[in-house]
Amino acid sequence: MADKVLKLSKRYEPPGETPFDRIVLREPTYQDIIMSGKGFPQEGQPNGHGGVMVVTYHEVVDFYAQRLIISPEYKDIAGLNFADTKKLQDGICDFFHTAAPTGSPAPPTSSSSGSDGTQLPSSG
């Protein structure tokens, strides 16, 4: 996977540093994800109504920001506005989302039930 470039909403000019209007991220590695013990920055949790809500662990997002930002320097992002902070968080978390499977779903398996309602194995 190539580096990810996040175009920011404005140009930032940290005092004494190089101005920037984009953040470049590298892809996380096994060492970043597993060996560090940090794992994924988000996870699904039951919401109590039969659905799932996404919980974001901001300290894990920041851990990945420190490791994955190629440019500018990590210290220079401290002044990001809300929109660009959200863009950076989403850019990091997007690395961890799996792509939806392509192609046709597997055909359903046929099954029968016995007279007592128990499932019988399919004969196919």
Backbone as XML, in Angstrom:
<?xml version="1.0"?>
<chain id="A" units="angstrom">
  <residue number="1" name="MET">
    <atom name="N" x="0.850" y="-1.172" z="0.000"/>
    <atom name="CA" x="0.000" y="0.000" z="0.000"/>
    <atom name="C" x="0.898" y="1.239" z="0.000"/>
  </residue>
  <residue number="2" name="ALA">
    <atom name="N" x="0.519" y="2.205" z="-0.778"/>
    <atom name="CA" x="1.297" y="3.436" z="-0.872"/>
    <atom name="C" x="1.022" y="4.336" z="0.332"/>
  </residue>
  <residue number="3" name="ASP">
    <atom name="N" x="1.857" y="5.336" z="0.497"/>
    <atom name="CA" x="1.631" y="6.318" z="1.555"/>
    <atom name="C" x="0.280" y="6.988" z="1.333"/>
  </residue>
  <residue number="4" name="LYS">
    <atom name="N" x="-0.334" y="7.428" z="2.415"/>
    <atom name="CA" x="-1.624" y="8.107" z="2.348"/>
    <atom name="C" x="-1.391" y="9.593" z="2.575"/>
  </residue>
  <residue number="5" name="VAL">
    <atom name="N" x="-1.932" y="10.432" z="1.678"/>
    <atom name="CA" x="-1.792" y="11.881" z="1.792"/>
    <atom name="C" x="-3.144" y="12.469" z="2.186"/>
  </residue>
  <residue number="6" name="LEU">
    <atom name="N" x="-3.157" y="13.198" z="3.299"/>
    <atom name="CA" x="-4.369" y="13.850" z="3.781"/>
    <atom name="C" x="-4.264" y="15.341" z="3.509"/>
  </residue>
  <residue number="7" name="LYS">
    <atom name="N" x="-5.124" y="15.862" z="2.637"/>
    <atom name="CA" x="-5.151" y="17.289" z="2.332"/>
    <atom name="C" x="-5.917" y="17.985" z="3.450"/>
  </residue>
  <residue number="8" name="LEU">
    <atom name="N" x="-5.302" y="18.964" z="4.071"/>
    <atom name="CA" x="-5.902" y="19.656" z="5.214"/>
    <atom name="C" x="-6.763" y="20.831" z="4.765"/>
  </residue>
  <residue number="9" name="SER">
    <atom name="N" x="-7.577" y="21.343" z="5.667"/>
    <atom name="CA" x="-8.507" y="22.429" z="5.347"/>
    <atom name="C" x="-7.816" y="23.779" z="5.211"/>
  </residue>
  <residue number="10" name="LYS">
    <atom name="N" x="-6.595" y="23.866" z="5.719"/>
    <atom name="CA" x="-5.864" y="25.131" z="5.643"/>
    <atom name="C" x="-4.368" y="24.864" z="5.733"/>
  </residue>
  <residue number="11" name="ARG">
    <atom name="N" x="-3.601" y="25.917" z="5.534"/>
    <atom name="CA" x="-2.142" y="25.840" z="5.652"/>
    <atom name="C" x="-1.767" y="26.189" z="7.093"/>
  </residue>
  <residue number="12" name="TYR">
    <atom name="N" x="-0.925" y="25.353" z="7.689"/>
    <atom name="CA" x="-0.448" y="25.588" z="9.050"/>
    <atom name="C" x="0.982" y="26.093" z="8.979"/>
  </residue>
  <residue number="13" name="GLU">
    <atom name="N" x="1.304" y="27.068" z="9.828"/>
    <atom name="CA" x="2.645" y="27.644" z="9.853"/>
    <atom name="C" x="3.165" y="27.653" z="11.287"/>
  </residue>
  <residue number="14" name="PRO">
    <atom name="N" x="3.633" y="26.496" z="11.767"/>
    <atom name="CA" x="4.173" y="26.456" z="13.131"/>
    <atom name="C" x="5.401" y="27.356" z="13.235"/>
  </residue>
  <residue number="15" name="PRO">
    <atom name="N" x="5.525" y="28.134" z="14.313"/>
    <atom name="CA" x="6.665" y="29.041" z="14.463"/>
    <atom name="C" x="7.999" y="28.299" z="14.347"/>
  </residue>
  <residue number="16" name="GLY">
    <atom name="N" x="8.850" y="28.795" z="13.461"/>
    <atom name="CA" x="10.184" y="28.224" z="13.289"/>
    <atom name="C" x="10.214" y="26.901" z="12.553"/>
  </residue>
  <residue number="17" name="GLU">
    <atom name="N" x="9.071" y="26.455" z="12.016"/>
    <atom name="CA" x="9.000" y="25.163" z="11.328"/>
    <atom name="C" x="8.526" y="25.355" z="9.890"/>
  </residue>
  <residue number="18" name="THR">
    <atom name="N" x="8.602" y="24.307" z="9.111"/>
    <atom name="CA" x="8.157" y="24.345" z="7.720"/>
    <atom name="C" x="6.627" y="24.344" z="7.661"/>
  </residue>
  <residue number="19" name="PRO">
    <atom name="N" x="6.025" y="25.297" z="6.935"/>
    <atom name="CA" x="4.564" y="25.309" z="6.787"/>
    <atom name="C" x="4.086" y="24.033" z="6.084"/>
  </residue>
  <residue number="20" name="PHE">
    <atom name="N" x="2.842" y="23.635" z="6.352"/>
    <atom name="CA" x="2.294" y="22.445" z="5.700"/>
    <atom name="C" x="0.789" y="22.580" z="5.523"/>
  </residue>
  <residue number="21" name="ASP">
    <atom name="N" x="0.265" y="21.914" z="4.490"/>
    <atom name="CA" x="-1.177" y="21.881" z="4.248"/>
    <atom name="C" x="-1.657" y="20.458" z="3.974"/>
  </residue>
  <residue number="22" name="ARG">
    <atom name="N" x="-0.797" y="19.496" z="4.278"/>
    <atom name="CA" x="-1.136" y="18.079" z="4.125"/>
    <atom name="C" x="-0.325" y="17.261" z="5.107"/>
  </residue>
  <residue number="23" name="ILE">
    <atom name="N" x="-0.827" y="16.086" z="5.404"/>
    <atom name="CA" x="-0.112" y="15.144" z="6.265"/>
    <atom name="C" x="0.087" y="13.872" z="5.461"/>
  </residue>
  <residue number="24" name="VAL">
    <atom name="N" x="1.293" y="13.351" z="5.490"/>
    <atom name="CA" x="1.604" y="12.106" z="4.793"/>
    <atom name="C" x="1.786" y="11.012" z="5.844"/>
  </residue>
  <residue number="25" name="LEU">
    <atom name="N" x="1.033" y="9.923" z="5.666"/>
    <atom name="CA" x="1.091" y="8.777" z="6.577"/>
    <atom name="C" x="1.633" y="7.557" z="5.843"/>
  </residue>
  <residue number="26" name="ARG">
    <atom name="N" x="2.423" y="6.761" z="6.544"/>
    <atom name="CA" x="2.826" y="5.469" z="5.992"/>
    <atom name="C" x="1.881" y="4.407" z="6.537"/>
  </residue>
  <residue number="27" name="GLU">
    <atom name="N" x="1.846" y="3.279" z="5.872"/>
    <atom name="CA" x="1.018" y="2.159" z="6.301"/>
    <atom name="C" x="1.573" y="1.553" z="7.589"/>
  </residue>
  <residue number="28" name="PRO">
    <atom name="N" x="0.707" y="1.171" z="8.545"/>
    <atom name="CA" x="1.212" y="0.516" z="9.753"/>
    <atom name="C" x="1.726" y="-0.889" z="9.447"/>
  </residue>
  <residue number="29" name="THR">
    <atom name="N" x="2.701" y="-1.314" z="10.210"/>
    <atom name="CA" x="3.306" y="-2.633" z="10.033"/>
    <atom name="C" x="2.900" y="-3.558" z="11.178"/>
  </residue>
  <residue number="30" name="TYR">
    <atom name="N" x="3.278" y="-4.809" z="11.057"/>
    <atom name="CA" x="3.050" y="-5.793" z="12.119"/>
    <atom name="C" x="3.671" y="-5.303" z="13.426"/>
  </residue>
  <residue number="31" name="GLN">
    <atom name="N" x="4.867" y="-4.744" z="13.319"/>
    <atom name="CA" x="5.533" y="-4.228" z="14.520"/>
    <atom name="C" x="4.698" y="-3.128" z="15.170"/>
  </residue>
  <residue number="32" name="ASP">
    <atom name="N" x="4.159" y="-2.218" z="14.358"/>
    <atom name="CA" x="3.335" y="-1.130" z="14.890"/>
    <atom name="C" x="2.078" y="-1.652" z="15.581"/>
  </residue>
  <residue number="33" name="ILE">
    <atom name="N" x="1.424" y="-2.628" z="14.963"/>
    <atom name="CA" x="0.109" y="-3.081" z="15.430"/>
    <atom name="C" x="0.204" y="-4.143" z="16.521"/>
  </residue>
  <residue number="34" name="ILE">
    <atom name="N" x="0.947" y="-5.201" z="16.243"/>
    <atom name="CA" x="0.950" y="-6.366" z="17.128"/>
    <atom name="C" x="2.089" y="-6.318" z="18.140"/>
  </residue>
  <residue number="35" name="MET">
    <atom name="N" x="3.310" y="-6.141" z="17.657"/>
    <atom name="CA" x="4.462" y="-6.175" z="18.567"/>
    <atom name="C" x="4.407" y="-5.051" z="19.595"/>
  </residue>
  <residue number="36" name="SER">
    <atom name="N" x="3.809" y="-3.921" z="19.226"/>
    <atom name="CA" x="3.682" y="-2.800" z="20.167"/>
    <atom name="C" x="2.650" y="-3.089" z="21.253"/>
  </residue>
  <residue number="37" name="GLY">
    <atom name="N" x="1.751" y="-4.019" z="20.968"/>
    <atom name="CA" x="0.674" y="-4.318" z="21.908"/>
    <atom name="C" x="-0.502" y="-3.357" z="21.811"/>
  </residue>
  <residue number="38" name="LYS">
    <atom name="N" x="-0.478" y="-2.429" z="20.854"/>
    <atom name="CA" x="-1.545" y="-1.421" z="20.757"/>
    <atom name="C" x="-2.786" y="-1.931" z="20.043"/>
  </residue>
  <residue number="39" name="GLY">
    <atom name="N" x="-2.630" y="-2.779" z="19.043"/>
    <atom name="CA" x="-3.798" y="-3.303" z="18.337"/>
    <atom name="C" x="-4.529" y="-2.242" z="17.543"/>
  </residue>
  <residue number="40" name="PHE">
    <atom name="N" x="-5.839" y="-2.374" z="17.469"/>
    <atom name="CA" x="-6.659" y="-1.503" z="16.639"/>
    <atom name="C" x="-7.087" y="-0.250" z="17.410"/>
  </residue>
  <residue number="41" name="PRO">
    <atom name="N" x="-7.190" y="0.897" z="16.724"/>
    <atom name="CA" x="-7.597" y="2.127" z="17.402"/>
    <atom name="C" x="-9.103" y="2.235" z="17.623"/>
  </residue>
  <residue number="42" name="GLN">
    <atom name="N" x="-9.870" y="1.356" z="17.012"/>
    <atom name="CA" x="-11.321" y="1.373" z="17.175"/>
    <atom name="C" x="-11.821" y="-0.057" z="17.326"/>
  </residue>
  <residue number="43" name="GLU">
    <atom name="N" x="-12.993" y="-0.181" z="17.978"/>
    <atom name="CA" x="-13.646" y="-1.485" z="18.038"/>
    <atom name="C" x="-15.140" y="-1.285" z="18.174"/>
  </residue>
  <residue number="44" name="GLY">
    <atom name="N" x="-15.887" y="-2.303" z="17.756"/>
    <atom name="CA" x="-17.333" y="-2.279" z="17.902"/>
    <atom name="C" x="-17.729" y="-2.814" z="19.268"/>
  </residue>
  <residue number="45" name="GLN">
    <atom name="N" x="-18.694" y="-2.157" z="19.892"/>
    <atom name="CA" x="-19.208" y="-2.585" z="21.197"/>
    <atom name="C" x="-20.733" y="-2.631" z="21.100"/>
  </residue>
  <residue number="46" name="PRO">
    <atom name="N" x="-21.379" y="-3.591" z="21.762"/>
    <atom name="CA" x="-22.843" y="-3.628" z="21.748"/>
    <atom name="C" x="-23.406" y="-2.341" z="22.357"/>
  </residue>
  <residue number="47" name="ASN">
    <atom name="N" x="-24.477" y="-1.828" z="21.740"/>
    <atom name="CA" x="-25.037" y="-0.571" z="22.245"/>
    <atom name="C" x="-26.239" y="-0.769" z="23.160"/>
  </residue>
  <residue number="48" name="GLY">
    <atom name="N" x="-26.612" y="-2.022" z="23.438"/>
    <atom name="CA" x="-27.732" y="-2.272" z="24.331"/>
    <atom name="C" x="-29.084" y="-2.271" z="23.643"/>
  </residue>
  <residue number="49" name="HIS">
    <atom name="N" x="-29.104" y="-1.968" z="22.354"/>
    <atom name="CA" x="-30.350" y="-1.944" z="21.589"/>
    <atom name="C" x="-30.266" y="-2.888" z="20.399"/>
  </residue>
  <residue number="50" name="GLY">
    <atom name="N" x="-29.394" y="-3.871" z="20.484"/>
    <atom name="CA" x="-29.240" y="-4.834" z="19.401"/>
    <atom name="C" x="-28.280" y="-4.396" z="18.314"/>
  </residue>
  <residue number="51" name="GLY">
    <atom name="N" x="-27.716" y="-3.219" z="18.427"/>
    <atom name="CA" x="-26.778" y="-2.714" z="17.431"/>
    <atom name="C" x="-25.370" y="-2.648" z="17.987"/>
  </residue>
  <residue number="52" name="VAL">
    <atom name="N" x="-24.523" y="-2.023" z="17.211"/>
    <atom name="CA" x="-23.118" y="-1.889" z="17.592"/>
    <atom name="C" x="-22.717" y="-0.430" z="17.454"/>
  </residue>
  <residue number="53" name="MET">
    <atom name="N" x="-21.950" y="0.064" z="18.404"/>
    <atom name="CA" x="-21.389" y="1.412" z="18.292"/>
    <atom name="C" x="-19.872" y="1.280" z="18.207"/>
  </residue>
  <residue number="54" name="VAL">
    <atom name="N" x="-19.255" y="2.215" z="17.516"/>
    <atom name="CA" x="-17.803" y="2.207" z="17.365"/>
    <atom name="C" x="-17.190" y="3.038" z="18.480"/>
  </residue>
  <residue number="55" name="VAL">
    <atom name="N" x="-16.233" y="2.451" z="19.178"/>
    <atom name="CA" x="-15.498" y="3.140" z="20.236"/>
    <atom name="C" x="-14.101" y="3.421" z="19.705"/>
  </residue>
  <residue number="56" name="THR">
    <atom name="N" x="-13.678" y="4.681" z="19.784"/>
    <atom name="CA" x="-12.343" y="5.079" z="19.337"/>
    <atom name="C" x="-11.470" y="5.310" z="20.553"/>
  </residue>
  <residue number="57" name="TYR">
    <atom name="N" x="-10.292" y="4.717" z="20.543"/>
    <atom name="CA" x="-9.321" y="4.887" z="21.620"/>
    <atom name="C" x="-8.319" y="5.953" z="21.183"/>
  </residue>
  <residue number="58" name="HIS">
    <atom name="N" x="-8.526" y="7.185" z="21.665"/>
    <atom name="CA" x="-7.731" y="8.312" z="21.199"/>
    <atom name="C" x="-6.251" y="8.170" z="21.519"/>
  </residue>
  <residue number="59" name="GLU">
    <atom name="N" x="-5.915" y="7.539" z="22.642"/>
    <atom name="CA" x="-4.495" y="7.353" z="22.957"/>
    <atom name="C" x="-3.841" y="6.399" z="21.959"/>
  </residue>
  <residue number="60" name="VAL">
    <atom name="N" x="-4.609" y="5.466" z="21.406"/>
    <atom name="CA" x="-4.067" y="4.552" z="20.391"/>
    <atom name="C" x="-3.945" y="5.287" z="19.053"/>
  </residue>
  <residue number="61" name="VAL">
    <atom name="N" x="-4.927" y="6.128" z="18.725"/>
    <atom name="CA" x="-4.828" y="6.947" z="17.511"/>
    <atom name="C" x="-3.570" y="7.806" z="17.590"/>
  </residue>
  <residue number="62" name="ASP">
    <atom name="N" x="-3.325" y="8.431" z="18.746"/>
    <atom name="CA" x="-2.142" y="9.278" z="18.901"/>
    <atom name="C" x="-0.854" y="8.461" z="18.811"/>
  </residue>
  <residue number="63" name="PHE">
    <atom name="N" x="-0.859" y="7.262" z="19.370"/>
    <atom name="CA" x="0.305" y="6.375" z="19.245"/>
    <atom name="C" x="0.628" y="6.163" z="17.766"/>
  </residue>
  <residue number="64" name="TYR">
    <atom name="N" x="-0.402" y="5.862" z="16.965"/>
    <atom name="CA" x="-0.169" y="5.644" z="15.534"/>
    <atom name="C" x="0.229" y="6.934" z="14.829"/>
  </residue>
  <residue number="65" name="ALA">
    <atom name="N" x="-0.325" y="8.073" z="15.242"/>
    <atom name="CA" x="0.095" y="9.344" z="14.642"/>
    <atom name="C" x="1.594" y="9.540" z="14.845"/>
  </residue>
  <residue number="66" name="GLN">
    <atom name="N" x="2.080" y="9.267" z="16.047"/>
    <atom name="CA" x="3.510" y="9.422" z="16.330"/>
    <atom name="C" x="4.365" y="8.519" z="15.455"/>
  </residue>
  <residue number="67" name="ARG">
    <atom name="N" x="3.866" y="7.337" z="15.138"/>
    <atom name="CA" x="4.650" y="6.367" z="14.368"/>
    <atom name="C" x="4.455" y="6.481" z="12.867"/>
  </residue>
  <residue number="68" name="LEU">
    <atom name="N" x="3.258" y="6.869" z="12.414"/>
    <atom name="CA" x="2.935" y="6.788" z="10.993"/>
    <atom name="C" x="3.128" y="8.080" z="10.220"/>
  </residue>
  <residue number="69" name="ILE">
    <atom name="N" x="3.163" y="9.221" z="10.905"/>
    <atom name="CA" x="3.313" y="10.487" z="10.185"/>
    <atom name="C" x="4.720" y="10.582" z="9.612"/>
  </residue>
  <residue number="70" name="ILE">
    <atom name="N" x="4.774" y="10.750" z="8.290"/>
    <atom name="CA" x="6.044" y="10.953" z="7.593"/>
    <atom name="C" x="6.355" y="12.447" z="7.564"/>
  </residue>
  <residue number="71" name="SER">
    <atom name="N" x="5.344" y="13.253" z="7.213"/>
    <atom name="CA" x="5.505" y="14.704" z="7.232"/>
    <atom name="C" x="4.146" y="15.345" z="7.482"/>
  </residue>
  <residue number="72" name="PRO">
    <atom name="N" x="4.124" y="16.467" z="8.180"/>
    <atom name="CA" x="5.230" y="17.179" z="8.814"/>
    <atom name="C" x="5.733" y="16.376" z="10.011"/>
  </residue>
  <residue number="73" name="GLU">
    <atom name="N" x="6.540" y="16.990" z="10.848"/>
    <atom name="CA" x="6.968" y="16.317" z="12.072"/>
    <atom name="C" x="5.768" y="16.216" z="13.015"/>
  </residue>
  <residue number="74" name="TYR">
    <atom name="N" x="5.744" y="15.156" z="13.796"/>
    <atom name="CA" x="4.632" y="14.921" z="14.729"/>
    <atom name="C" x="4.368" y="16.142" z="15.610"/>
  </residue>
  <residue number="75" name="LYS">
    <atom name="N" x="5.411" y="16.776" z="16.123"/>
    <atom name="CA" x="5.235" y="17.914" z="17.038"/>
    <atom name="C" x="4.495" y="19.079" z="16.381"/>
  </residue>
  <residue number="76" name="ASP">
    <atom name="N" x="4.525" y="19.142" z="15.045"/>
    <atom name="CA" x="3.905" y="20.260" z="14.336"/>
    <atom name="C" x="2.391" y="20.134" z="14.194"/>
  </residue>
  <residue number="77" name="ILE">
    <atom name="N" x="1.820" y="18.970" z="14.511"/>
    <atom name="CA" x="0.372" y="18.808" z="14.335"/>
    <atom name="C" x="-0.425" y="19.261" z="15.560"/>
  </residue>
  <residue number="78" name="ALA">
    <atom name="N" x="0.242" y="19.699" z="16.606"/>
    <atom name="CA" x="-0.438" y="20.086" z="17.850"/>
    <atom name="C" x="-1.497" y="21.166" z="17.625"/>
  </residue>
  <residue number="79" name="GLY">
    <atom name="N" x="-1.326" y="22.028" z="16.646"/>
    <atom name="CA" x="-2.263" y="23.119" z="16.406"/>
    <atom name="C" x="-3.343" y="22.821" z="15.381"/>
  </residue>
  <residue number="80" name="LEU">
    <atom name="N" x="-3.540" y="21.552" z="15.007"/>
    <atom name="CA" x="-4.584" y="21.234" z="14.028"/>
    <atom name="C" x="-5.956" y="21.638" z="14.557"/>
  </residue>
  <residue number="81" name="ASN">
    <atom name="N" x="-6.790" y="22.191" z="13.667"/>
    <atom name="CA" x="-8.159" y="22.514" z="14.068"/>
    <atom name="C" x="-8.985" y="21.226" z="14.147"/>
  </residue>
  <residue number="82" name="PHE">
    <atom name="N" x="-10.244" y="21.355" z="14.570"/>
    <atom name="CA" x="-11.077" y="20.171" z="14.760"/>
    <atom name="C" x="-11.236" y="19.369" z="13.473"/>
  </residue>
  <residue number="83" name="ALA">
    <atom name="N" x="-11.563" y="20.050" z="12.365"/>
    <atom name="CA" x="-11.803" y="19.343" z="11.099"/>
    <atom name="C" x="-10.577" y="18.542" z="10.672"/>
  </residue>
  <residue number="84" name="ASP">
    <atom name="N" x="-9.401" y="19.131" z="10.812"/>
    <atom name="CA" x="-8.183" y="18.436" z="10.397"/>
    <atom name="C" x="-7.773" y="17.356" z="11.401"/>
  </residue>
  <residue number="85" name="THR">
    <atom name="N" x="-8.084" y="17.566" z="12.672"/>
    <atom name="CA" x="-7.857" y="16.518" z="13.671"/>
    <atom name="C" x="-8.710" y="15.302" z="13.332"/>
  </residue>
  <residue number="86" name="LYS">
    <atom name="N" x="-9.973" y="15.538" z="12.990"/>
    <atom name="CA" x="-10.879" y="14.447" z="12.606"/>
    <atom name="C" x="-10.380" y="13.766" z="11.338"/>
  </residue>
  <residue number="87" name="LYS">
    <atom name="N" x="-9.899" y="14.547" z="10.383"/>
    <atom name="CA" x="-9.378" y="13.968" z="9.140"/>
    <atom name="C" x="-8.174" y="13.069" z="9.423"/>
  </residue>
  <residue number="88" name="LEU">
    <atom name="N" x="-7.292" y="13.505" z="10.312"/>
    <atom name="CA" x="-6.130" y="12.691" z="10.669"/>
    <atom name="C" x="-6.575" y="11.419" z="11.386"/>
  </residue>
  <residue number="89" name="GLN">
    <atom name="N" x="-7.482" y="11.549" z="12.352"/>
    <atom name="CA" x="-7.988" y="10.366" z="13.062"/>
    <atom name="C" x="-8.604" y="9.378" z="12.076"/>
  </residue>
  <residue number="90" name="ASP">
    <atom name="N" x="-9.447" y="9.867" z="11.173"/>
    <atom name="CA" x="-10.086" y="8.988" z="10.191"/>
    <atom name="C" x="-9.060" y="8.358" z="9.256"/>
  </residue>
  <residue number="91" name="GLY">
    <atom name="N" x="-8.050" y="9.136" z="8.859"/>
    <atom name="CA" x="-7.004" y="8.602" z="7.985"/>
    <atom name="C" x="-6.244" y="7.462" z="8.635"/>
  </residue>
  <residue number="92" name="ILE">
    <atom name="N" x="-5.962" y="7.598" z="9.914"/>
    <atom name="CA" x="-5.263" y="6.534" z="10.645"/>
    <atom name="C" x="-6.183" y="5.323" z="10.797"/>
  </residue>
  <residue number="93" name="CYS">
    <atom name="N" x="-7.418" y="5.546" z="11.226"/>
    <atom name="CA" x="-8.344" y="4.432" z="11.458"/>
    <atom name="C" x="-8.695" y="3.698" z="10.166"/>
  </residue>
  <residue number="94" name="ASP">
    <atom name="N" x="-8.693" y="4.413" z="9.038"/>
    <atom name="CA" x="-9.001" y="3.775" z="7.754"/>
    <atom name="C" x="-8.024" y="2.655" z="7.417"/>
  </residue>
  <residue number="95" name="PHE">
    <atom name="N" x="-6.788" y="2.746" z="7.884"/>
    <atom name="CA" x="-5.836" y="1.666" z="7.639"/>
    <atom name="C" x="-6.339" y="0.347" z="8.226"/>
  </residue>
  <residue number="96" name="PHE">
    <atom name="N" x="-7.139" y="0.416" z="9.255"/>
    <atom name="CA" x="-7.548" y="-0.768" z="9.995"/>
    <atom name="C" x="-8.896" y="-1.333" z="9.564"/>
  </residue>
  <residue number="97" name="HIS">
    <atom name="N" x="-9.581" y="-0.640" z="8.683"/>
    <atom name="CA" x="-10.870" y="-1.133" z="8.205"/>
    <atom name="C" x="-10.620" y="-2.101" z="7.060"/>
  </residue>
  <residue number="98" name="THR">
    <atom name="N" x="-11.258" y="-3.234" z="7.101"/>
    <atom name="CA" x="-11.075" y="-4.208" z="6.030"/>
    <atom name="C" x="-12.005" y="-3.879" z="4.883"/>
  </residue>
  <residue number="99" name="ALA">
    <atom name="N" x="-11.556" y="-4.175" z="3.691"/>
    <atom name="CA" x="-12.376" y="-3.934" z="2.509"/>
    <atom name="C" x="-13.528" y="-4.929" z="2.487"/>
  </residue>
  <residue number="100" name="ALA">
    <atom name="N" x="-14.645" y="-4.486" z="1.968"/>
    <atom name="CA" x="-15.789" y="-5.390" z="1.831"/>
    <atom name="C" x="-15.437" y="-6.471" z="0.825"/>
  </residue>
  <residue number="101" name="PRO">
    <atom name="N" x="-15.875" y="-7.688" z="1.063"/>
    <atom name="CA" x="-15.561" y="-8.759" z="0.124"/>
    <atom name="C" x="-16.184" y="-8.480" z="-1.236"/>
  </residue>
  <residue number="102" name="THR">
    <atom name="N" x="-15.503" y="-8.918" z="-2.268"/>
    <atom name="CA" x="-16.015" y="-8.728" z="-3.617"/>
    <atom name="C" x="-16.553" y="-10.047" z="-4.137"/>
  </residue>
  <residue number="103" name="GLY">
    <atom name="N" x="-17.339" y="-9.976" z="-5.186"/>
    <atom name="CA" x="-17.884" y="-11.195" z="-5.772"/>
    <atom name="C" x="-19.231" y="-11.535" z="-5.165"/>
  </residue>
  <residue number="104" name="SER">
    <atom name="N" x="-19.750" y="-12.667" z="-5.571"/>
    <atom name="CA" x="-21.065" y="-13.109" z="-5.114"/>
    <atom name="C" x="-20.968" y="-13.790" z="-3.761"/>
  </residue>
  <residue number="105" name="PRO">
    <atom name="N" x="-21.977" y="-13.622" z="-2.952"/>
    <atom name="CA" x="-21.963" y="-14.356" z="-1.688"/>
    <atom name="C" x="-22.117" y="-15.848" z="-1.958"/>
  </residue>
  <residue number="106" name="ALA">
    <atom name="N" x="-21.699" y="-16.652" z="-1.020"/>
    <atom name="CA" x="-21.831" y="-18.102" z="-1.168"/>
    <atom name="C" x="-23.310" y="-18.461" z="-1.205"/>
  </residue>
  <residue number="107" name="PRO">
    <atom name="N" x="-23.671" y="-19.433" z="-2.039"/>
    <atom name="CA" x="-25.084" y="-19.814" z="-2.097"/>
    <atom name="C" x="-25.524" y="-20.408" z="-0.767"/>
  </residue>
  <residue number="108" name="PRO">
    <atom name="N" x="-26.773" y="-20.191" z="-0.385"/>
    <atom name="CA" x="-27.241" y="-20.742" z="0.881"/>
    <atom name="C" x="-27.265" y="-22.267" z="0.826"/>
  </residue>
  <residue number="109" name="THR">
    <atom name="N" x="-27.079" y="-22.877" z="1.967"/>
    <atom name="CA" x="-27.125" y="-24.333" z="2.060"/>
    <atom name="C" x="-28.563" y="-24.739" z="2.301"/>
  </residue>
  <residue number="110" name="SER">
    <atom name="N" x="-29.023" y="-25.736" z="1.575"/>
    <atom name="CA" x="-30.396" y="-26.181" z="1.799"/>
    <atom name="C" x="-30.412" y="-27.141" z="2.975"/>
  </residue>
  <residue number="111" name="SER">
    <atom name="N" x="-31.465" y="-27.080" z="3.741"/>
    <atom name="CA" x="-31.603" y="-28.015" z="4.849"/>
    <atom name="C" x="-33.068" y="-28.365" z="4.999"/>
  </residue>
  <residue number="112" name="SER">
    <atom name="N" x="-33.312" y="-29.447" z="5.645"/>
    <atom name="CA" x="-34.678" y="-29.905" z="5.876"/>
    <atom name="C" x="-34.878" y="-30.072" z="7.362"/>
  </residue>
  <residue number="113" name="SER">
    <atom name="N" x="-36.119" y="-30.083" z="7.779"/>
    <atom name="CA" x="-36.368" y="-30.368" z="9.181"/>
    <atom name="C" x="-37.231" y="-31.606" z="9.298"/>
  </residue>
  <residue number="114" name="GLY">
    <atom name="N" x="-36.987" y="-32.341" z="10.352"/>
    <atom name="CA" x="-37.763" y="-33.545" z="10.622"/>
    <atom name="C" x="-39.138" y="-33.183" z="11.147"/>
  </residue>
  <residue number="115" name="SER">
    <atom name="N" x="-39.973" y="-34.172" z="11.342"/>
    <atom name="CA" x="-41.342" y="-33.930" z="11.796"/>
    <atom name="C" x="-41.391" y="-33.279" z="13.174"/>
  </residue>
  <residue number="116" name="ASP">
    <atom name="N" x="-40.294" y="-33.441" z="13.951"/>
    <atom name="CA" x="-40.267" y="-32.814" z="15.277"/>
    <atom name="C" x="-39.639" y="-31.424" z="15.252"/>
  </residue>
  <residue number="117" name="GLY">
    <atom name="N" x="-39.271" y="-30.922" z="14.044"/>
    <atom name="CA" x="-38.705" y="-29.584" z="13.907"/>
    <atom name="C" x="-37.203" y="-29.523" z="13.986"/>
  </residue>
  <residue number="118" name="THR">
    <atom name="N" x="-36.509" y="-30.636" z="14.223"/>
    <atom name="CA" x="-35.048" y="-30.618" z="14.293"/>
    <atom name="C" x="-34.468" y="-30.544" z="12.897"/>
  </residue>
  <residue number="119" name="GLN">
    <atom name="N" x="-33.339" y="-29.854" z="12.775"/>
    <atom name="CA" x="-32.685" y="-29.711" z="11.479"/>
    <atom name="C" x="-32.035" y="-31.023" z="11.077"/>
  </residue>
  <residue number="120" name="LEU">
    <atom name="N" x="-32.236" y="-31.409" z="9.828"/>
    <atom name="CA" x="-31.593" y="-32.584" z="9.261"/>
    <atom name="C" x="-30.467" y="-32.120" z="8.357"/>
  </residue>
  <residue number="121" name="PRO">
    <atom name="N" x="-29.376" y="-32.863" z="8.244"/>
    <atom name="CA" x="-28.295" y="-32.457" z="7.353"/>
    <atom name="C" x="-28.772" y="-32.424" z="5.911"/>
  </residue>
  <residue number="122" name="SER">
    <atom name="N" x="-28.167" y="-31.512" z="5.128"/>
    <atom name="CA" x="-28.536" y="-31.424" z="3.718"/>
    <atom name="C" x="-27.960" y="-32.610" z="2.968"/>
  </residue>
  <residue number="123" name="SER">
    <atom name="N" x="-28.555" y="-32.921" z="1.864"/>
    <atom name="CA" x="-28.115" y="-34.082" z="1.084"/>
    <atom name="C" x="-27.453" y="-33.633" z="-0.192"/>
  </residue>
  <residue number="124" name="GLY">
    <atom name="N" x="-26.619" y="-32.644" z="-0.116"/>
    <atom name="CA" x="-26.119" y="-32.158" z="-1.359"/>
    <atom name="C" x="-24.710" y="-32.118" z="-1.462"/>
  </residue>
</chain>
